Amino acid sequence: MRFITASQIFDGKQFLQKDTAIVVDEKNSFVETVSYASVDAGKLEKYDGIITPGFVNAHCHLELSHLYNLISQKTGFVGFAMELMSKRFSFSQEMIGEAMLIAEAQMWDNGIVAVGDISNTADSFPYKDQSEMIYHTFVELIALNPGLAEKVMMGGKELQMKIKNHSSSLAPHAPYSVSLELMREIAKAGKENLPLSIHNQESKAEKEFFETGTGRVLELYAHLNIDISYYKPSGKTSLQTYLPSLSSDRNLILVHNTFSNKADIEFARQLNKKLFWCLCPNANLYIENALPDVNLLRAQNCKIVMGTDSLASNHSLSVIDELNVLMREFDLMDTEEVLTWATSNGAEALEIQGRVGRFIKGKNAGLNLIRLENKQFSFERKLA
Protein backbone atom coordinates (compact mmCIF):
# COMPACT_ATOMS: atom_id res chain seq x y z
CA MET A 1 0.00 0.00 0.00
CA ARG A 2 1.03 3.61 -0.62
CA PHE A 3 -0.09 6.49 1.61
CA ILE A 4 0.02 9.83 -0.24
CA THR A 5 -0.72 13.37 0.89
CA ALA A 6 -0.08 16.93 -0.24
CA SER A 7 -0.71 20.54 0.72
CA GLN A 8 -4.21 20.09 -0.73
CA ILE A 9 -6.13 17.13 -2.14
CA PHE A 10 -8.92 17.69 -4.66
CA ASP A 11 -11.17 14.65 -5.13
CA GLY A 12 -12.86 15.69 -8.40
CA LYS A 13 -15.56 17.73 -6.66
CA GLN A 14 -14.01 19.44 -3.66
CA PHE A 15 -10.92 19.82 -1.52
CA LEU A 16 -10.60 17.25 1.25
CA GLN A 17 -9.68 18.00 4.86
CA LYS A 18 -6.11 19.11 5.36
CA ASP A 19 -5.07 16.01 7.31
CA THR A 20 -6.16 13.56 4.59
CA ALA A 21 -3.99 10.90 2.98
CA ILE A 22 -4.94 8.80 -0.05
CA VAL A 23 -4.38 5.07 0.14
CA VAL A 24 -3.67 3.18 -3.10
CA ASP A 25 -2.75 -0.47 -3.62
CA GLU A 26 0.14 -2.02 -5.56
CA LYS A 27 -1.74 -1.42 -8.84
CA ASN A 28 -2.31 2.24 -7.90
CA SER A 29 -6.03 1.60 -7.50
CA PHE A 30 -7.78 3.77 -4.92
CA VAL A 31 -8.53 2.07 -1.59
CA GLU A 32 -9.66 4.81 0.79
CA THR A 33 -8.79 8.11 2.42
CA VAL A 34 -7.50 8.21 5.99
CA SER A 35 -6.17 10.77 8.43
CA TYR A 36 -2.43 10.89 7.90
CA ALA A 37 -2.00 11.04 11.68
CA SER A 38 -2.88 7.33 11.62
CA VAL A 39 -0.11 6.50 9.13
CA ASP A 40 3.45 5.54 10.09
CA ALA A 41 5.54 8.62 9.22
CA GLY A 42 8.05 6.49 7.36
CA LYS A 43 5.36 5.23 4.98
CA LEU A 44 3.79 8.61 4.20
CA GLU A 45 4.58 10.26 0.86
CA LYS A 46 4.22 14.05 1.29
CA TYR A 47 4.15 16.54 -1.60
CA ASP A 48 4.02 20.30 -1.96
CA GLY A 49 1.08 21.18 -4.20
CA ILE A 50 -2.39 19.90 -5.10
CA ILE A 51 -3.23 16.26 -5.78
CA THR A 52 -6.06 15.72 -8.26
CA PRO A 53 -7.57 12.77 -10.11
CA GLY A 54 -6.39 12.29 -13.69
CA PHE A 55 -7.67 14.85 -16.19
CA VAL A 56 -10.34 14.25 -18.83
CA ASN A 57 -9.84 15.76 -22.28
CA ALA A 58 -13.40 15.91 -23.58
CA HIS A 59 -12.50 17.01 -27.13
CA CYS A 60 -9.49 16.06 -29.24
CA HIS A 61 -8.64 15.10 -32.84
CA LEU A 62 -5.77 12.62 -32.45
CA GLU A 63 -5.78 11.82 -36.17
CA LEU A 64 -4.72 15.41 -37.01
CA SER A 65 -1.55 15.32 -34.90
CA HIS A 66 0.72 15.25 -37.98
CA LEU A 67 -0.42 18.81 -38.80
CA TYR A 68 1.31 20.30 -35.75
CA ASN A 69 2.69 23.77 -36.57
CA LEU A 70 1.59 23.46 -40.22
CA ILE A 71 -1.66 25.47 -40.22
CA SER A 72 -1.64 29.28 -40.14
CA GLN A 73 -3.01 31.00 -37.05
CA LYS A 74 -5.84 33.53 -36.71
CA THR A 75 -7.21 33.10 -40.24
CA GLY A 76 -10.75 32.38 -39.03
CA PHE A 77 -12.40 29.00 -39.22
CA VAL A 78 -12.91 28.99 -42.98
CA GLY A 79 -9.28 29.86 -43.68
CA PHE A 80 -8.19 27.24 -41.17
CA ALA A 81 -10.44 24.54 -42.67
CA MET A 82 -9.32 25.22 -46.26
CA GLU A 83 -5.64 25.05 -45.32
CA LEU A 84 -6.16 21.93 -43.21
CA MET A 85 -7.93 20.09 -46.03
CA SER A 86 -5.23 21.05 -48.52
CA LYS A 87 -2.50 19.54 -46.30
CA ARG A 88 -4.18 16.75 -44.34
CA PHE A 89 -3.76 13.89 -46.80
CA SER A 90 -0.22 14.72 -47.99
CA PHE A 91 1.46 12.42 -45.46
CA SER A 92 2.28 8.71 -45.34
CA GLN A 93 0.45 6.44 -42.91
CA GLU A 94 3.74 5.93 -41.11
CA MET A 95 4.15 9.67 -40.49
CA ILE A 96 0.52 10.02 -39.38
CA GLY A 97 0.91 7.08 -36.97
CA GLU A 98 4.18 8.39 -35.56
CA ALA A 99 2.61 11.78 -34.86
CA MET A 100 -0.33 10.15 -33.07
CA LEU A 101 2.00 8.16 -30.81
CA ILE A 102 3.87 11.35 -29.86
CA ALA A 103 0.60 13.21 -29.23
CA GLU A 104 -0.79 10.42 -27.11
CA ALA A 105 2.38 10.28 -25.02
CA GLN A 106 2.13 14.04 -24.52
CA MET A 107 -1.43 13.74 -23.19
CA TRP A 108 -0.43 10.92 -20.84
CA ASP A 109 2.59 12.86 -19.57
CA ASN A 110 0.31 15.87 -18.96
CA GLY A 111 -1.89 13.85 -16.62
CA ILE A 112 -4.73 13.06 -19.02
CA VAL A 113 -6.34 9.66 -18.43
CA ALA A 114 -9.42 9.80 -20.69
CA VAL A 115 -10.21 11.41 -24.05
CA GLY A 116 -13.29 12.17 -26.15
CA ASP A 117 -11.75 11.91 -29.61
CA ILE A 118 -13.12 12.88 -33.02
CA SER A 119 -12.49 10.59 -35.99
CA ASN A 120 -13.30 10.99 -39.67
CA THR A 121 -11.06 8.04 -40.61
CA ALA A 122 -9.91 4.78 -39.03
CA ASP A 123 -6.31 6.03 -38.72
CA SER A 124 -6.39 6.42 -34.94
CA PHE A 125 -8.41 3.31 -34.03
CA PRO A 126 -5.53 0.82 -33.52
CA TYR A 127 -3.67 3.30 -31.29
CA LYS A 128 -6.74 4.01 -29.17
CA ASP A 129 -7.67 0.33 -28.96
CA GLN A 130 -4.27 -0.39 -27.34
CA SER A 131 -3.91 2.76 -25.24
CA GLU A 132 -3.47 3.02 -21.48
CA MET A 133 -5.88 5.95 -21.64
CA ILE A 134 -9.65 5.53 -21.86
CA TYR A 135 -11.01 6.68 -25.22
CA HIS A 136 -14.48 7.37 -26.49
CA THR A 137 -14.46 7.95 -30.24
CA PHE A 138 -16.99 10.22 -31.90
CA VAL A 139 -17.22 8.97 -35.49
CA GLU A 140 -17.91 12.28 -37.15
CA LEU A 141 -20.37 12.55 -40.04
CA ILE A 142 -20.56 15.34 -42.63
CA ALA A 143 -23.27 16.05 -45.24
CA LEU A 144 -25.22 19.28 -45.59
CA ASN A 145 -27.23 17.82 -48.46
CA PRO A 146 -30.29 16.12 -46.91
CA GLY A 147 -30.38 13.63 -49.78
CA LEU A 148 -27.08 12.15 -48.58
CA ALA A 149 -28.19 11.43 -45.00
CA GLU A 150 -28.86 7.71 -45.45
CA LYS A 151 -25.64 7.06 -47.39
CA VAL A 152 -23.50 8.96 -44.86
CA MET A 153 -25.13 7.12 -41.95
CA MET A 154 -24.25 3.78 -43.56
CA GLY A 155 -20.65 4.90 -44.06
CA GLY A 156 -20.41 6.03 -40.45
CA LYS A 157 -21.71 2.72 -39.13
CA GLU A 158 -19.22 0.82 -41.31
CA LEU A 159 -16.37 2.97 -39.98
CA GLN A 160 -17.57 2.49 -36.41
CA MET A 161 -17.40 -1.30 -36.82
CA LYS A 162 -13.60 -1.04 -37.24
CA ILE A 163 -13.26 0.00 -33.60
CA LYS A 164 -12.37 -3.10 -31.58
CA ASN A 165 -11.58 -2.17 -27.99
CA HIS A 166 -13.11 1.14 -26.92
CA SER A 167 -16.51 2.82 -26.91
CA SER A 168 -17.82 4.97 -29.75
CA SER A 169 -20.84 6.81 -31.08
CA LEU A 170 -21.79 8.60 -34.29
CA ALA A 171 -21.67 12.40 -34.11
CA PRO A 172 -22.47 15.34 -36.40
CA HIS A 173 -19.51 17.53 -37.32
CA ALA A 174 -21.06 21.01 -37.12
CA PRO A 175 -24.30 22.89 -37.87
CA TYR A 176 -23.05 24.28 -41.20
CA SER A 177 -21.91 20.84 -42.46
CA VAL A 178 -24.73 18.51 -41.38
CA SER A 179 -28.36 18.58 -42.52
CA LEU A 180 -31.22 18.45 -40.04
CA GLU A 181 -32.22 15.11 -41.58
CA LEU A 182 -28.80 13.65 -40.80
CA MET A 183 -28.90 15.16 -37.31
CA ARG A 184 -32.18 13.34 -36.62
CA GLU A 185 -30.78 10.04 -37.84
CA ILE A 186 -27.68 10.41 -35.66
CA ALA A 187 -29.78 11.26 -32.59
CA LYS A 188 -31.82 8.06 -33.07
CA ALA A 189 -28.85 5.79 -33.87
CA GLY A 190 -26.94 5.50 -30.62
CA LYS A 191 -27.38 3.71 -27.34
CA GLU A 192 -28.84 5.64 -24.43
CA ASN A 193 -25.62 5.66 -22.37
CA LEU A 194 -23.32 6.86 -25.17
CA PRO A 195 -22.73 10.61 -25.61
CA LEU A 196 -23.18 12.88 -28.61
CA SER A 197 -20.87 15.74 -29.61
CA ILE A 198 -21.01 18.65 -32.06
CA HIS A 199 -18.82 21.65 -32.86
CA ASN A 200 -21.11 24.49 -31.79
CA GLN A 201 -21.06 28.20 -32.71
CA GLU A 202 -17.32 28.18 -33.29
CA SER A 203 -17.08 31.08 -35.72
CA LYS A 204 -18.60 34.34 -36.93
CA ALA A 205 -18.94 32.72 -40.34
CA GLU A 206 -21.29 30.08 -38.90
CA LYS A 207 -23.46 32.79 -37.35
CA GLU A 208 -23.75 34.67 -40.67
CA PHE A 209 -24.48 31.49 -42.63
CA PHE A 210 -27.54 30.69 -40.51
CA GLU A 211 -28.88 34.14 -39.84
CA THR A 212 -28.47 35.76 -43.27
CA GLY A 213 -27.11 33.10 -45.64
CA THR A 214 -23.96 35.15 -46.19
CA GLY A 215 -20.36 35.05 -45.02
CA ARG A 216 -17.30 32.89 -45.49
CA VAL A 217 -19.00 29.48 -45.20
CA LEU A 218 -20.14 30.14 -48.77
CA GLU A 219 -16.49 30.62 -49.68
CA LEU A 220 -15.66 27.26 -48.08
CA TYR A 221 -18.26 25.37 -50.11
CA ALA A 222 -17.17 27.16 -53.30
CA HIS A 223 -13.55 26.17 -52.54
CA LEU A 224 -14.71 22.54 -52.18
CA ASN A 225 -16.74 22.83 -55.39
CA ILE A 226 -19.89 21.71 -53.56
CA ASP A 227 -23.21 23.11 -54.78
CA ILE A 228 -25.41 24.28 -51.87
CA SER A 229 -27.93 26.25 -53.92
CA TYR A 230 -30.67 24.31 -52.08
CA TYR A 231 -29.64 25.84 -48.74
CA LYS A 232 -31.93 28.41 -47.13
CA PRO A 233 -30.88 30.30 -43.96
CA SER A 234 -33.17 29.84 -40.97
CA GLY A 235 -32.84 33.44 -39.79
CA LYS A 236 -31.99 32.07 -36.33
CA THR A 237 -28.72 31.22 -34.67
CA SER A 238 -27.22 27.88 -35.63
CA LEU A 239 -27.89 26.33 -32.22
CA GLN A 240 -31.53 27.40 -32.23
CA THR A 241 -31.84 25.93 -35.73
CA TYR A 242 -30.34 22.48 -35.25
CA LEU A 243 -30.82 21.57 -31.59
CA PRO A 244 -34.48 20.44 -31.87
CA SER A 245 -33.30 17.86 -34.43
CA LEU A 246 -30.48 16.60 -32.22
CA SER A 247 -32.42 16.45 -28.98
CA SER A 248 -32.40 13.11 -27.18
CA ASP A 249 -32.00 11.65 -23.71
CA ARG A 250 -28.25 11.26 -24.23
CA ASN A 251 -25.43 13.50 -23.07
CA LEU A 252 -24.63 16.18 -25.65
CA ILE A 253 -21.22 17.86 -25.62
CA LEU A 254 -21.32 21.28 -27.29
CA VAL A 255 -17.76 22.08 -28.33
CA HIS A 256 -16.26 25.61 -28.52
CA ASN A 257 -19.36 27.83 -27.97
CA THR A 258 -17.29 30.86 -28.90
CA PHE A 259 -20.30 32.83 -30.15
CA SER A 260 -23.06 31.41 -27.90
CA ASN A 261 -25.19 34.08 -26.22
CA LYS A 262 -27.60 34.08 -23.30
CA ALA A 263 -30.65 33.40 -25.47
CA ASP A 264 -28.88 30.40 -27.03
CA ILE A 265 -27.98 28.97 -23.64
CA GLU A 266 -31.52 29.39 -22.28
CA PHE A 267 -32.98 27.83 -25.43
CA ALA A 268 -30.59 24.87 -25.25
CA ARG A 269 -31.24 24.15 -21.60
CA GLN A 270 -35.00 24.03 -22.15
CA LEU A 271 -34.55 21.36 -24.83
CA ASN A 272 -31.84 19.19 -23.30
CA LYS A 273 -31.10 18.59 -19.62
CA LYS A 274 -27.89 16.67 -20.36
CA LEU A 275 -25.79 19.41 -21.94
CA PHE A 276 -22.06 19.84 -21.42
CA TRP A 277 -20.28 22.94 -22.68
CA CYS A 278 -16.75 22.04 -23.79
CA LEU A 279 -14.16 24.81 -23.88
CA CYS A 280 -10.96 24.65 -25.96
CA PRO A 281 -9.64 28.19 -25.49
CA ASN A 282 -6.19 27.74 -27.03
CA ALA A 283 -7.77 26.48 -30.25
CA ASN A 284 -10.26 29.37 -30.22
CA LEU A 285 -7.36 31.82 -30.03
CA TYR A 286 -5.39 29.91 -32.67
CA ILE A 287 -8.25 29.90 -35.19
CA GLU A 288 -10.66 32.80 -34.51
CA ASN A 289 -8.63 34.84 -32.00
CA ALA A 290 -11.75 34.93 -29.82
CA LEU A 291 -12.91 33.25 -26.61
CA PRO A 292 -16.31 32.05 -25.38
CA ASP A 293 -18.01 34.07 -22.67
CA VAL A 294 -17.02 31.83 -19.78
CA ASN A 295 -18.58 34.02 -17.11
CA LEU A 296 -21.90 33.92 -18.97
CA LEU A 297 -21.75 30.11 -19.02
CA ARG A 298 -20.95 30.10 -15.30
CA ALA A 299 -23.77 32.54 -14.51
CA GLN A 300 -26.17 30.25 -16.37
CA ASN A 301 -24.94 27.25 -14.32
CA CYS A 302 -23.75 25.44 -17.44
CA LYS A 303 -21.82 22.23 -16.91
CA ILE A 304 -18.37 23.06 -18.30
CA VAL A 305 -15.79 20.51 -19.48
CA MET A 306 -12.36 20.99 -21.01
CA GLY A 307 -10.86 19.98 -24.36
CA THR A 308 -7.58 20.54 -26.17
CA ASP A 309 -8.79 20.25 -29.78
CA SER A 310 -5.99 19.02 -32.07
CA LEU A 311 -2.32 19.77 -32.65
CA ALA A 312 -3.45 21.30 -35.95
CA SER A 313 -4.97 24.13 -33.88
CA ASN A 314 -2.96 24.08 -30.66
CA HIS A 315 0.62 24.14 -29.42
CA SER A 316 0.08 21.43 -26.80
CA LEU A 317 -2.35 18.77 -25.61
CA SER A 318 -2.62 19.85 -21.99
CA VAL A 319 -5.79 20.41 -19.97
CA ILE A 320 -3.72 22.52 -17.56
CA ASP A 321 -2.69 24.85 -20.41
CA GLU A 322 -6.38 25.27 -21.31
CA LEU A 323 -7.37 26.06 -17.73
CA ASN A 324 -4.59 28.63 -17.47
CA VAL A 325 -5.98 30.63 -20.43
CA LEU A 326 -9.38 30.82 -18.73
CA MET A 327 -7.88 31.64 -15.31
CA ARG A 328 -5.92 34.49 -16.87
CA GLU A 329 -8.51 35.91 -19.26
CA PHE A 330 -11.56 35.67 -17.00
CA ASP A 331 -9.97 36.25 -13.60
CA LEU A 332 -11.29 32.95 -12.27
CA MET A 333 -10.68 32.50 -8.56
CA ASP A 334 -12.61 29.35 -7.62
CA THR A 335 -10.00 26.58 -7.88
CA GLU A 336 -12.48 23.86 -6.96
CA GLU A 337 -14.80 24.92 -9.78
CA VAL A 338 -12.19 24.92 -12.55
CA LEU A 339 -10.62 21.64 -11.43
CA THR A 340 -14.09 20.08 -11.56
CA TRP A 341 -14.24 21.08 -15.25
CA ALA A 342 -11.02 19.14 -15.84
CA THR A 343 -11.98 15.99 -13.92
CA SER A 344 -15.44 14.82 -12.81
CA ASN A 345 -17.46 16.94 -15.27
CA GLY A 346 -15.51 15.54 -18.21
CA ALA A 347 -15.93 11.99 -16.95
CA GLU A 348 -19.67 12.52 -16.57
CA ALA A 349 -19.94 14.00 -20.08
CA LEU A 350 -18.27 10.92 -21.61
CA GLU A 351 -20.32 8.55 -19.40
CA ILE A 352 -17.20 7.13 -17.74
CA GLN A 353 -17.76 8.55 -14.25
CA GLY A 354 -17.53 5.04 -12.81
CA ARG A 355 -13.93 4.77 -14.02
CA VAL A 356 -12.27 8.20 -13.81
CA GLY A 357 -12.86 11.81 -12.73
CA ARG A 358 -12.85 11.09 -8.98
CA PHE A 359 -11.11 8.76 -6.55
CA ILE A 360 -13.12 5.57 -7.13
CA LYS A 361 -12.66 2.51 -4.95
CA GLY A 362 -10.92 -0.27 -6.87
CA LYS A 363 -10.08 1.98 -9.85
CA ASN A 364 -6.89 3.70 -10.93
CA ALA A 365 -8.31 7.06 -12.00
CA GLY A 366 -4.86 8.68 -11.97
CA LEU A 367 -3.17 10.88 -9.39
CA ASN A 368 -1.72 14.17 -10.60
CA LEU A 369 0.40 16.63 -8.67
CA ILE A 370 -0.06 20.26 -9.73
CA ARG A 371 0.75 23.67 -8.26
CA LEU A 372 -1.04 26.98 -8.30
CA GLU A 373 0.94 30.23 -8.18
CA ASN A 374 -0.24 33.67 -9.28
CA LYS A 375 -3.51 32.21 -10.61
CA GLN A 376 -1.67 29.85 -12.97
CA PHE A 377 -1.40 26.08 -12.65
CA SER A 378 1.73 24.09 -13.37
CA PHE A 379 1.76 20.34 -13.89
CA GLU A 380 4.41 18.76 -11.71
CA ARG A 381 4.15 15.00 -12.20
CA LYS A 382 1.94 11.92 -12.26
CA LEU A 383 1.95 10.19 -8.88
CA ALA A 384 -0.02 7.14 -10.05
N, C-alpha and C positions, 0 to 999 in steps of 0.2 A: 504493500500500500504506500501511496505518496500522500503527504499532508502539505497543502500549498496555501499560502496566504499572501496578501499584498496590502499596500496602503488603503486600497478600496477594492471591493469585489462587486461587480455588476452581474446580475444573474439572468439578464435578458429582458427584465422588466424594471428592476429597481436595484439600488445599492443595498447590500446586506450589512448587518451590524459589523462594527469595526473589529470585533474580536473573532471573526469567522475564519475558519480554514476549510478548504475544499478537500475532500478525500476521493482519490481515484485509485483504481486497481492497477494490476500489472499491464493491462491492455489500455490504460488511460480512460477507461469508462468510469463515469461518475457513480460514486457510492452514496455519499451524503455530505452534509456540512456539519461541522462541529465547532465548539469553542476551542480556539487554539491553546487556551490555558490547560486543556485536558490532554494535549499532545506533548510527548517527550520532546524537549527543546532540540535535541540532536536529530530528530526526524523531521522537523518543521522546515520547509522551504519558504523563505521570506523574500519578497520582491518589493521594490520601490515602483509604484505605478498603479494601474488599474487592470485587474483581471476581468476579461469578458468571455462569453462563449464565442465560438468561431463565427465569422461574419457570413452573411448571405448576400450574394450578388444577384439581384433579382432580374437583371437585364444585361446580357452580353451577346456578342456575335463572335464566337471563337473562330469560326471559319473565315473571318476577314483579317486574321492576325498578320498575314503576310503583307498587308497594306500599311503596316506601321511606318509613319513618317513619309508616306507617298502621296497623300491627298492634301491639297491646299486648304489652309484655314480661312475661316470667316468669309466664305463665298456664298453663304446661304444654303439652304438644303438642296435646292435644285442644282446649283453649281457643284456641290459636294456629290450628289447622286450621279450626275453626268460624268464627273471625273472618276468616281469609283467604278462605274460600269465599264468605262473605257480601259481600266487597268486590271480589273479583278481577275480576268481569265487569262492573263498573260504569263502565268507562272506554272511550273511543273508541279505535279502532285507531291513530289518529294519536298519541294520548297514550301508548299502550303502546309504539309504535315509537320515539317520541322518548326515552322513558325507557331503552329498550334501547340506543340510540345513546350516551347519556350513560354508562350503566353499562359498555359496552364500552370507551369511551374511558378511563374510570377504570381498568379492568384493564390496558389497554395502558400507560397512564402510570405504573402501579405495577409495571411490569416483567414482567407476565404475557405469555407468548407462546403458550400452549396451554391449552385448557379442555375438561374433560369436562362437558357441559351437559345438564341434564334438560329434556325437552320433553313436555308433554301436548297441545300444540296446534302448529300450523304457524307461529305468530306470529313466532318468532325465525329461521326457516329462511332467508329472504332476506338477513338481516343477517349470519348466520354464513357463508352461501355466498360473500359478498363481502368477508369480513373479512381483515385482515392477519394475524390470529391463526389458529392451527390449532385447529379444533373437532372434537370427536367428540360427536355427539348420542346420548344415551340416550333413545329413544322409550319413555316410561314407561307401563306398562299397569296397570290397576286392575280387579279383580273378585274379591271373596272367594267369590262363589257359583260352585262348580265347574261348574255348568251353563252358565255364560257364557264359559267359557274359549275355545271355538272362535270365537265371535263377536268377542270382544275381540282375539284374535290377528289376525283378518282386518282389524279396524279399525286395529290397530297397523301392519300391513304396508302398508295403504293410506296411512296418514300418513307412513310412512317413505319411500314413493315420491316424496313431494313435495320431498325433500332432493335438491338438484342437484349440489352442489360440495363436499361434505365427507362424512366417514365417519359411519356410524351403526350402532346395534344396538338391538334391543328389550330392555327391561329391566323387571323387576317393581318396583313402587313400594316396598312394605314388607311384612313378614310378616303384619300384621293386615289388609291390604287386597288380598292376592293369594292365591288358592287354590293348593294343592299341585299340582293338575292344570294350572293355568295356568303355574306355575313350571316344570313339566316340559316344557311346550310351548315356553316361552321358551328354556330351556337347549338344546333340540334345534334351534332355528330359525336360529341365527346361524352365521357363518363362524368357522373355528377361530382366526383371528388378530384377531377383534374382541372387545373386553371386555364383561363384564356388570357391572351395578351394582345395589345394593339399599340402601335405608335400613335400617340394622341396629341393633336394640336402643337406640333413640333415647330412649325414655321409660319411666317406671315403669308407665304405663298399659299399654304393650305387654307388659311382663313379667307383669302381673296377668291380662291377657286370655288369655295362653297357659297360665299355670300353674294358674289357678283359675277362669277364665271370668268374672271380675269386673272392676271398675274402669271408668275413664272412656271406654275405647274403646266400651263399650256405649252410653254417653251420646252419643258421636259418631254412631253408626249410628242411634240414635233421632232425633237432630237432623236427619239426612239422610232420615229416614223410610224406611230400608232394613231389611227383615226379615232377621235372621240367626238365626232360631230353629233352623236346621239346624246351626249351629256347635257343635262340642264341643271344649273345651280339651284339649290334649295332655297337660297335667301336667308338661311340660318347658319349658325356656326356648324362646323363639321361634327362636333360631338352631339349636338342636338339633332343632327340629321341622321347619324348612323346608330346611335345607342339603342333606340327602340328595336332595331333589327338584331342587335347583338345581346339583348337582355336574356339572362338565364339565371338559374340558381347556382351557377358556378362562380368561383372567384374570377374577377376580371382585373388584370393589371394594366392600368393606363400609363404608358411610358412617355416621359418628357414633360408634357403639360405646360410647355413654355408660354403658350398664349391662352391658357384657360382662364376664364374670368369667374366672378362670383355667380352669375346666372347659370353658367355652364355647370359649375360644381353643384349648385342646388338642384338643377335639372337631373344631373347624373345620380345624385343620392336618392332622389325620389324613385328612380327606375330600378336601381340595383343597390342592394344592401351589402354586397360583398365586393366593394371597390377597394383597390389599392392604388395609390398614386406614386409611381416610381420616378425618382429624380436621378438624372445623370448629368450633373451640372458642368463637368469638364467637357463633355461632348457638346452640350448646348453652347458653351463659349467657343469651342473649336469650330462649330458649324455656323451658328446663327449670331454668335456674340451677344446672346441674350440669356436671361435666366427666368425660370418660373417664379411666380409670386409665392414664395414659401410661407410667408407670414399669413397670406390669405388662406392657403391650404390648412395651416395650423388653426387659424381662427374658425374655420369651418369644420374642425375636428376630423379632417381627412386622415385616413390611415396611410402614412408615408412609408415607403421602402426605398432602398438604394440600389442603383445599378451603375455599371462602369461604361456601358456601351462597348464599342470595339476599339481595337488598336488602330483602326482606320480613322477614328475620330477622337482619339485620346492618346495621352503620352504615357499612361500607366493603367494597369488593371488593379486598382486599390480602392476599396471602400473607404478607407481612412482618408485618402486624397479627396474623395468626393465630399465626405463630411466636412473637411477643412474649408472647402470653397463656401459651403453654406454657412458654417460658423463665422467665417470672415465677412461675407457679403450681407448677411442678415442679422448679424450681432446676436447669434443664438447663445443663450446662457444655460439652458436646461440640459445638462449632460446626460441625465437619465433618458430624456426624451429622444435625443439624437442617437444615442446608442441603441435604443429600442428599434429605431428605423433600420439599423444595420444588422440586427440579430433576430429577435422574435417576430417582428412584423414581417420580415422577408420570408422567414420559415412558414408563417401562417399563409402568406400570399401563395406560396408554391405548394401548399398542402403537405408540408414535411415537418410540421411542428412537433410530431412525435419522435423526431430523429435529431433535429438541430434547433438552434435559436435560443435554447435555455440549457441549464444543467439538468439533464434527464437521467434518471436512475437506470443504470445498465447500458447507457449509450455514451459513446465518445463524440460529443458535440463540439470538440475543440476547446482549447484554453489559450487565449491570446493575452499577452501583456502589452499594454499601451501606456502612454503618458499624455498628460494634458498640461501645456504651459502656454500662457498668453493666448488662450482661446484657440489653440491649435493642437491637434493630436499628433503623436508620433507613434509608429508601430515599432515595438522593441523586439519581440520574439514570440514564437509559438512555444507554449509550455507543455502542450499535449496535443 
